[in-house]
Amino acid sequence: MTKDEQVFLHHMNDIASRSYYEGRPCFSDFMSMYEQDLLLKHQNDILKDTGAEGLFLSGGYPHAERVLAAFGAFEPEGWPALWLHITPAYPKFSAVPGHRDYLGSILGLGLKREKIGDILVQDDGAWIYVRRETSDFILEELKQVGRTIVRIQAEDLPEAYRMPRFSVSRKTVSSVRLDTIIAAAYGLSRSKAVQCITDGEVFINGRMITGNSHAVKSGDVISVRHKGKFVFVDLQNKSKKNKCIIEIRKYV
């Protein structure tokens, strides 16, 4: 285990212990998928060592990539994060910002990445999940994203956006090994796909997978750091050349 991993788990242990001794729910900041995987691998030890009353993870909607951890029982109104809706102030004269524009503008205010959850970019702007203690600061200070002047308000995420949207494509592959599927999904060489896996950048259903020969199952949600995520669907059909016909449903 690396020093950074030890520091992270010690911090999670501290949060869980505080929850137990203070008799109240305590929360982490937003975690990356790597940190979530590490926490879930050690959750039983943490709960046993601290006596904390359970662990709950949420990022504000199903399939969130960045989530908060809650140790102890809590009421919904006590959840420490909310959605901010960012829209162009002058839509007719505005460029369309991308994910990097929104994230860069927020971090440019001096905020740390762990205070910011997922950013859902839509045609009319973006929805950003943030810690409550940073929301007032963002509402007050964020005036511009890229070259676009923006307006911001706290709103609940619409139900329509809670369900994922996909860009669907069909591929033919020689097997359903993880490296083969990653290469097909992102147009990579097999060696590049293997490197992503061995570098710890690939997660299946929230768990890091470092074996390139791992057999992917239909319905698995696969995330590749810096590239996105998709649902793998095995159509159980073969091409004329006896290759597997699969479907890649990329989150958009």
Salt bridges, closest charged atoms under 4 A:
ASP14 OD2 - HIS10 NE2 3.53
GLU22 OE1 - ARG24 NE 2.55
ASP29 OD1 - LYS115 NZ 3.06
ASP29 OD1 - ARG131 NH1 3.69
ASP37 OD2 - LYS41 NZ 3.08
ASP124 OD2 - HIS85 NE2 3.95
GLU133 OE2 - LYS115 NZ 3.42
GLU133 OE2 - ARG131 NE 3.14
GLU155 OE1 - HIS85 ND1 3.57
GLU159 OE1 - ARG162 NE 3.84
ASP179 OD2 - ARG177 NH2 2.86
ASP179 OD2 - ARG190 NH2 3.01
GLU247 OE2 - ARG170 NE 3.60
GLU247 OE1 - ARG249 NE 2.70
